[in-house]
Every structure is written in structure tokens, then in C-alpha cells.
């Protein structure tokens, strides 16, 4: 017998591209397809059924019942004709069919007497495969069976589509995860690169302020300290984004003096007031003295709002008004209002003013500076308090930001004041692992000021060597160092050296999850840079008390 030439669909190139899009060829067995094949066999009452896909040269069987081969050449398969159209091909008796009556698999071979093929058609109209039922006896399907086969064929293509979409989602998730990791890495590096020199600036400023200075020198030192504190606000705003997005930013709950906190905000911002601007703090006489909440985050909200108001107000006034609006036996609601007579915000920008990296006009950034992060962080911090912030503004006349927070009433526990930087630990021997020269010099001055002895290693590998040949009471560990970083060094000390020496991480990263990562590595404490002298001493005392 002469084999008829293999017919080729008019859109063969596009059809093959559609098939490749599903990445189904030569894949492992799949229960979903096996179930569909079993259903086809049951619907048609045939001993043979299969789901197959046809590429340039072959018919490949994804799932099959009644035979064992995995593929056959395309030119000898019945399905080479089925893919020519999107309609079902049914041959009740192949011996009576002009095209197939002399086929080797009809007269012998697989002894095919009945064949039905339902095209597997993509949503964009390309026939990429065939769902088939085969019998050794002639038969005819009824309309219900034909409809059922059509449903199964749609189920097969829907399964392929779902798999493709899942693969795309998986790929997009990997891309998104890589983007998040890249952002985290960028923030970590940026934090380290900014905080490392800032640690030296703030630390040496603190040391310098404790020396004998004349009035003018002391004034200069205070200006440097204010500049350093302002830079820290910007850095912390950026890093808070990481904590907010990861969900790791939580509110502290502790008693604090509300009026004292508000006056601290006022005193901190008075230095920013322009000539010709009146800056006022109005406190309701009925405000509770002590409430329970997070004074640090309230301070951050008000410093951002009032700081913006002062920055954008060249004349007139800026006021912070705080009033109790409701009260129960154990809680109270407090309304905060920051109002100014500054440049105001146009109506078209009011809806976007709380967006990230957003300022009302690009010219605002050029003239007044800023990252555009402050209001976004304020909004999220207020929402973290289960509230929302609102704004009213008239361009050229000023703005008013207001929000209401609910606080539990509290009682402030008083404790006797501890003498500043009081060392009751004796003469400790401390090993510092730090690669930055300025931070080495700063730490040495501070540690020796405490009355402790200090040795310095420039990287983790050198630190391990010095620890192996010396006796130390505690280690201060920078995280980002050449040769061997703080994490690797700590893990080696714990696992290979089996040394329980207390280790405090001193990191300029300060990102979400950094504390837990340090503790998981085997460190005992954590101190972000820049640090104050008393913070370092308290960290040392705390760790030694635990160990």
C-alpha cells in the first residue's frame, strides 16, 4: 500500500508555536490527564483511549489506555487528518471508509475498526492535539456521547491553560521575589553606607561635646548634632518602609507622659522655625498625664507633620493642637491637629499627597528638599493605630492635617535615676570586629571611656584568630566586613569553636528581620548604628546579665 502524503494545516507554523507554548511534550504522566482518558474510554465504551499531541514529526501520547507505545510517526496516524479541522472526526467502521480501509492498522496491526477523534483546540483556534477513542469493533456514538467528548476536550485545554498560567504566575513570583530581594539588598547596603559614617559623625560629636569647649565651639557642636539627627530622620524614614512592607513594624505599648512627649516634639522643631513665623503648641487642659502606647511613633508622626509645616511656611504661624475628644474609665480619644499658613496644596494633588516618593509639585522638591516619604510613613503609622489621617488645604493659604488616636490610660512607674554611664562591671576585656577605621577609633574611645580594655580585629577571620589566642569577656561584632562577615564569624565561633562568649551585633543595616537573623546566628544582643554611649553600655550590661 502507498501511504498518502501527510496533510499539513495552512497555519502549521502558528499551530506548532501554540503547542510549544504549553511545554507539554515529553512530560511525565499526570493524573488529571489519566482521569480524562479513563473518562473517554467509559463514555465511548472502548478498550482504547488516549490524549495525544502532534508536533512536526510525531504523535506523542500524554495519556493512554489499551496500548503501551509512547509515540508514533505523524505520517501513519489517523489523527494527522483530525488536526486539519476543529470538528470531531468519527469513523464508525474503518473497513467501509475509503481513506482508511487499506490502512495497515485496519487490516492488521492494531486492528482498528472504530475511530473517533476530538480536536484539542486552543482558545485562539489552533488544533494542537487529539482526544481519541478506538475499538476493534464497529460502533456509532450517540449525541450525548459526542457532547461528552467535546466537554472532556475543553477540560483538557483548560487544564493546559491553567498550567500555563500557573507557570507564568510562578515565574512572575520569582521575578517579584528577586525584585524584593534586590530592594532589600539595596536598602541594606544603603543603610550600611549611610549609617557607617553617620555613626562616626554622631559618636565623635557626642565625645567632643563632653570636652572643654568655649561657648562658640559648643554652639557649633550642637549644630553638627542637629544636622546628624535630621539626617537620621531621613534614613529612618527610608528604612521604616522595609519594616512596614514586611509587616514587622509593631506598636510598643508602655506608659508615657503625653505632655512631656509633645513638648519634646516642640523643643526639637523650634530650631527649624523661619524668621517671621510663629510656632505654637496648644494643649487641652483636660489631657491625661499618662497614657499607654508608643511614644516613639507618635513623636515620628508629629515631627514629620510639623516639620513639613515649618519647612513650607515662610510667614504666619504653625500650630500643633492636641485635645481630648472622648473618655471612658480606662481609655481616651485624642485629636491631633497640625495647621500652618504655608504654601498649601492644590486640590488636584490632595488625593496623592500621601503617596510614596510624592510631593505636591516637582518644584517643591527642588526648592524645599525632602524624599517624599514622610507623609506616606505618617499615613501608615496612623493606620497602624487603627485610625486614618485627613487633610484640608487651600493652595497659597496653608494646610491642616488631623487625626484621632485612641489610647489606654496608664500609670507611669517611677524608678530612681541611674547615674549616667555608670560602670559597675569592672575592667572588662572586649574584642571589637570592625573594618571601618573611624568606627574603630570611635568605639575605642567610648569603650576605654567606660574603663574597659579593647582589642580590634579588622575582619571576622582576624577576630577568630585573636579569640583563639586571647581571653575576652565580650565581642562587639560588625555585620558587614570583608573576608568573613559577622554572621559567618558568629556561626564559626558557636559551631566550630564551641565558644559561648557573649556577642553583640553592631550593625548599620537596621532592616526588618535583622534582629532575628542576628539571634538565629547565635548573637546575644543587637545595637544599631549610630548608637549613643549610654545605649552601648546598657547593651553590654544587658547581655552580661543574661549570660
N, C-alpha and C positions, 0 to 999 in steps of 0.2 A: 504493500500500500504506500502511496505517496502522501507525505504529511503536508497539509495545507500550509501556506505561508502564515506566519504569526501576525494577526491583525494588530495594529498599533493605534491607540486613540489619537485623535487630532491634537489633543492637549497633553501629549505624553510627557514633555519636559516639565510642565507645571504639575502634572499628576505625581511624578516621581519626587519633585521638590516637596509636595504636600505630604507624601509618605515619609520622607526623611525628617520632616518637621516633628513627627511623633516619636522618633527614636524607638520604634517598636521591634524592628527586625533583629533577630538573633538574641532576643531577651529570654530570661528564664521563665519557666511556667508560672502562671498566675491563676489563683483560684477563681478570681472573678470571671476570667475568660473560660476556664474549665466548666464553671457552672452554666455559663451561657451556651456552651457546646452541648452539655448534657440536656439542657432545656430544648435545644433544636432537635436533638435525637428523639426526645419524648414527644414533642409537638408533631413531628412528621412520622413517628413510629418506625424509624430507620435504624439499622445497625451501625451505620457510618455517618458521622457528622464532624464538621471542622470549621474553624475560623482561620482564614489564611490571608496573607498579604503578598502582593505581586510587584516585584521590582523589575529591573531591566531584563534579567535572565532567568528568574525562578519564581515558583510559587512556594512561599515559606509558610509552614503551619505553626501558628501560635498555640493552637489548642486542637486536639483531635480525639475522636473515639472510633475504634474499629480498625485501626492500622497503626504502624509504628514508624513510618518514614517521616523525616523532618522537612524535606523539600523535594520538589521535582522540577525538571526544566520547564520553563514557561511555554515552549512551543508544543508540548504534548498534553497540556492541561485543558480540561473543559472550560476553566474559568478565564482563559485568555479571551473568550468571546463575551463572558459575562461583564467584564470590566469595560466593554465598549459602550455600554449604556447604563443608565441609572435604574432601569426597570429589572424586576425579577425574571430570571430565566428558568422555566420549568420544562423538563422533558419527561413525560410520563413513561415512554418506552423508547430507549435509545435505538433498538433494532428497527424501529419504524421511522427514525429520524434520518433524513438524507445526509446531514453533515456528519453524524456520529456512528451510523450503522456499521461502518467498516473500521472503526477505531480499535486498535489492539486491546484497549481496556474494556471494550464492549464484547468483542468476540472471544476474549480470553483475559489474561491478566487479572485485573480486579473484578471482572465480570459485572460491569456497571450496567444496570438496566433502567434505573431511575436516577435522575439528577435534578436538583433544584438549587439554584444559586441566587442569593440575595446580595446585591452590591452593598459594600460598606462605603458610604459616601460622606465626605467631609462637609461641614457647614457651607464651605464655599464651592461645593459642587464637583469635587474630584473623587473619582472611584479609586480607592487605594487598595481594596481587598474584597474578599467574597466570603459570605457566610453560607455554608453548603450542607445539604443532607443527601445521602446516597444510599441506594438499596440494590439488592441483587434481583429484586422482583419489580415488575412494572407497578406503578401506582399513580393515583391522582390526588392532589391536595384539594381540600375544600376551602371556601373563602375565609373561614375562621383561622385555618392553619396558615394561610398566606398572610393574613393580617398579623398573626402572632410572630411570624418570621420577620416581618417588617419592624415590629416593635423591638425584637431582640437585636436586629441590626442597628437600630437607633441607639439602643442601650450600649452596644459595643463602641460606637463612635463617641457617645457621650463619655464613656469610660476613658477613651483615649484623650478626649478634650480635657477632662478633669485632670488626668495625669500630666498633660502638658502645662495646664495652668498651675498645678501644684509644683511642677519643676520650675516654672517661671517665678512663682512665689518664693520657692526655696532659694533660687538664685538672687532674687531681689532682697531677700532677708540677709543672705550672705553679704551682698553689697552694702546693705544698710548697717549690718554689724561691723563690717570693715570701716565704714564711714564713722560710726560711733567710736570704734577703737581708735581711729585716726584722730578724731576730735579729742578724745580723752588723752591720747598721747601728746597732742599739740598743747592742750591745756596744762598737762603735767610738765612738759618741757618749758612752756611759757612761765608757769608758776615758779619753776625752779630758777629759770634765768632771771626773773624779776626779783624774786624774794631773796636770792643769794646776795646780791649787792645791797638790797634794801635792808637785809639783816645787819650788814656791817654799818650802814648809814645810821640806822636807829640805835644799834647797840653802842657804837662809838659816841653817838650824841648823848646817850644816857651816861656813859662813863665820863665824857667831857663835862657834863652838867654838874657832876659831883666834885669837880676840881675847883680850885680857887680862881674865879673869874671876876673881872670887873663888870660893871653894870651893862656896858655896851656889848661886851663879849657874851654875857648871859642872855641878852636880848637876841643876839644873832643865833645862839644855840637854840633858843625857843622857836625862832623862825624855821630853823632846819627841822626841828621836831614836828612842827605843824605841817611842813611840806611832806615829811615822811609819813605822817598819819594820814594826810589826804591821799597820797599815793596808795597807801594800804587799803583805803576805802575803795578805790578803783579796782585794785587787784582782787579784793574780796568779793566785789560785785560780780566780776567775771567768774570766779571760782564757785560762787553760790549757784550759778546756772547749772553747773555739773551736779551739785547736790540736789537741787530742786528737780531736775530731769530724772535723776536716778531714784527719786523718792526717799532719799536718805536724810533729807533735811527735816528734822522734827523740832517741835517747840519744847523748850525747857519749862518745867513747872516748879517754881520756887517763890517764896515770899520776897517781895521787894518794895522799897519805898517809892511810890509813884511820883510824888512831887520832887523828890531828890533826883530821880531819873530824868524828869522833864527839865529841871534846872540844869542838869549836866548837859543836855542837848543844847539848851540856850547858851550856856557858857562856851561850849565847843564851837558854836557857829557865830558868836559875836564878832570874832576876828574877820569874818567874811563880809561884814556889813559895809556897803559903799557909803561914801560921804553923801549926806542929804537923804539917807534912808533911815527910817525909824524901825527898830526891831523890838517887838514886844512879845511877852509870854503872859497869857491870861489864864489863870487857874480858878476854876469854880471853887467857892468856899466849901461846898459840900463834897468835894472829892475825898474818897477814903485815903487814909495814910498808907496803909499796907494792903497790897493785893498780891495774888498768886498768879504768876505767868512767866513770860520770857522777856526780861527787861532788855536783853541784848537785841532781840529782833524788833521790839518797839523802838528802841534807840535807832536802829538801822532804818526803819520806815520814816521816822520823823527827820533824821539827818538828811536823808535823800530828798524828802519833800521840801523841807525848809531850806536846805542847801540850794536846791533848784530855784526856789522863790527868791533867795538872796542874790543868786547869780544873774537872774533875769530882771531884777528890779534896780533901776538906776536912780529913781526918786520916788518919794511917797513912803509906804510902810509895808512891812511884812509882819504878820501876826500868827502866833500859834495859840489857838484857843482850845481848852480842854474842859469838858463839862460832863457831869454825871447826868444821865438821862433816865435811868431806871435803877431800882434797887430791890433786892429781896433780903431775906435773913442771911443768906450765905453767898450772894453774888451781886454784881452790879454791872450796868452797861455804861460805857464811857465813850463819848463822841469827841473825836479829834478833828480839828479844822486848821488847815494851813492856808492862809489867804495873803495875796500880795497885790500890789498895784503896778506890776511889771508889764512886760510886752504882750502878755496874753497869748491865746491860742485861737487860730481861726476855726470856724465851725466845721470846715471840711476835714480838719485834722484831729478833731476831738475823738473820733471813733478809733483812731490808730495810735493815739499818743502813748498807750500802754504797750505797744508792740516792741519786740526786741530789736535792738540796734536802730531805734526810731527816734527822731526828733522832728518837731513840727515842720521845720524847714532846713534844707541843707545849709543855708546861710547861718542858721543858728549854731551849727557845729563849728563853722569857720570862725564865727565871732566870739562864741562863749565857750567852745570846747565841750568835752564830755563824750562818753562812749555810747549813749543812748540805751544803756542797760538799767539805769536807776529806777525808772518808773515801772518797767517790766518786773523787776525784782520786788518793788513795793507792792504791786498788784498781787503777785503770787504769795508774798508773805501775809498780806491781809487775808487772802483766800485761805491760807493755811490756818488762820484764826476762825474759819467758818464765817467770814464776812466778805464784803466787797467794797471797793473804793469808787467814789464818784467824783466828777469834776464839773465845774461850771466856769466858763471863761468867755471874755469878750476881747477880741483882738485889739491891742493897744490900750486896754483898760485894766488888765490883770486877770488872775485866776484864783479859783478856790477849790482845794481838794479836801474831801471829808470822808470819814468812815467811822463806824461804831464797832467797838470790840467789847466782848463780854469777859469779865474776869471773876474768879472766885475771890472772896475776901480771905485775907491771910493774916498771920501773926509773925512778925519778924523776930527771930530768935537772936538775942544779943550774946556775944561772946567777947571775952576780954581781948583787946587788941594785942597782936603779936608784934614783938619788936621787929622792925624792918631788917630783912636779910640776916636774921639771927641764925647762926650756925651752931647747932648743938650735936653735930655728927663727928666732931674731932677732925683729925687731918686725914681725909680720905685720899686714896691714890686712884686717879681717874685716867683712863685711856680714851683719847678722842680720835675717831676715824673721820677725817675731813680733808678734802682735796683743795679747797679754796683757801688761799693764803690769808685774805682779810678775815675770813671767818675763823681760821686757826688763831690768828692774833687776837681777835675779839674774845673767843672762848677762853684763851689762855689768861687774858687779863681778868675776865669775870671769874673764872674758876680759882685763880690764885687770889683774887679778892675775897673769895669765900674762906680762904685759908686752906685750900686743898692743893695737893700735888697733881700735876697733869703731864702726861706724855702724849705726843701727837704722831699718828700714822697718816700718811697721805693717801692710802687706799686700803681696801679690805684685806688684800693679801699681806701687806706690811703689818696691818693690825693683828692678823692671826699669828704672824711670826713673833711680834712683840708680846702678845698674850701668852704664847707658849713658853717664853723665857722670862717673863716677869710676873709680879703679883699685883693685881689690881682689885679694887673694891667695886668698880662700876665702869661700864663703857658708854660713851656717847657716840652714836652711830649715824653718820650722814647716809642717806639712801642712795644718792646718785654719785658714784665715784668711778674712776677708771679702773681697769684690770679686774676688780671684783667689787660689785656694789654692796650696799648694806644688807639686802635680802640674802644674797648668796653668802656673804660673810657670816651673818647670824645663823643661817642653816648649817654651815660648816662647823661653827662653834658648838652648836647644840648636838648635832648628829655625829660628827667625826671626832671632835674633841671631848664631847660629853661634858662640857663646862657649863655650870649653871649661873655664871656671872650675870648680875643684872645688866640689861641693855636698854638704853633709852634711844628711840629714834628721834633724830633731829632733822626734820625734812622741810624743804622748801616747796614740796608738792602740794600738800594740803588739799587733796581732792577727795570726792566722795569715795568711801570704801578704803581709803589709805590706812586709817587706824586699824581696821580689822585685818588688813593684809599684813601689817607690821606684827600684830599679835599672833596671827597664824604662823608667821615665820619664826616665832619664838622670842620676840622682843617683849619687854616688860612694861614699857612706857612709851609715850609719844608726845613730842613737843614741836609744834610747827614753827617755822621761821617766818618773820622775825620774832624773837622772843625777848621778854623783859627779864632783868636779872632775877627778880623775885620768882618769876614763873619757872625758871630753870632750877632754882634752889628748891622750890616746892615739889617739882617733878622728881628731883633726886631724893628728897625726903620721903615722898610717897612710895617710890619704887623700893627703897631700902626698908621701909616699914613693912611692905608686903612680903619681901623676901627674907 
